[in-house]
Amino acid sequence: MPRADRARAGAYGAGVCAAAYGSMKLAQALGADALADKDPLPPHLREQLLARHPLFVASHWALAGAAVVGIIVALAAVRPWGARFPRRLLLTVSWTLGIFMIARAVGVAGSGLVGDALLLTGVREAPAEHAALVLTLARWDLLLWSPFFLLWGVCWAVTGWRLGRPVQGRT
């Protein structure tokens, strides 16, 4: 696959990931469970999430809206109508999202691939009062959420890379 096509695939991949994530958040906002019980949150926040606390419901709506914006940004990076957007803005959004999502996936903040692996191998102990739940959520994070955010982040980084290079048809 030529380099230009790989870069284009990154933008479309970011858009598809945004659509998948946004669809899940929209479903949660409308009352569906949609993997809410697999969200790697601390137990007290998890209880609020599952009880549909108004702040969590509002966050689902906000994240669904942000996903729509993400789809637009990803498509603007590769579609002719995207030339109407300031390139620097698209570049900044793409790289920022890519870096944050890759950092989340790897586990800079304690969870992610590194944190989950440390928990599941016993190097880091789970809190005794919630050990079973924490280990279950770490498995879900290791097998679903972290790889998803890593893929999404790499797609955004490739999109940012594409926007940072002169491309025929876009200046």
Secondary structure as GFF3:
##gff-version 3
##sequence-region A 1 171
A	DSSP	alpha_helix	3	29	.	.	.	ID=ss1
A	DSSP	three_ten_helix	36	38	.	.	.	ID=ss2
A	DSSP	alpha_helix	43	50	.	.	.	ID=ss3
A	DSSP	alpha_helix	54	76	.	.	.	ID=ss4
A	DSSP	three_ten_helix	80	84	.	.	.	ID=ss5
A	DSSP	alpha_helix	87	106	.	.	.	ID=ss6
A	DSSP	alpha_helix	112	120	.	.	.	ID=ss7
A	DSSP	three_ten_helix	128	130	.	.	.	ID=ss8
A	DSSP	alpha_helix	131	140	.	.	.	ID=ss9
A	DSSP	pi_helix	141	145	.	.	.	ID=ss10
A	DSSP	alpha_helix	146	163	.	.	.	ID=ss11
###
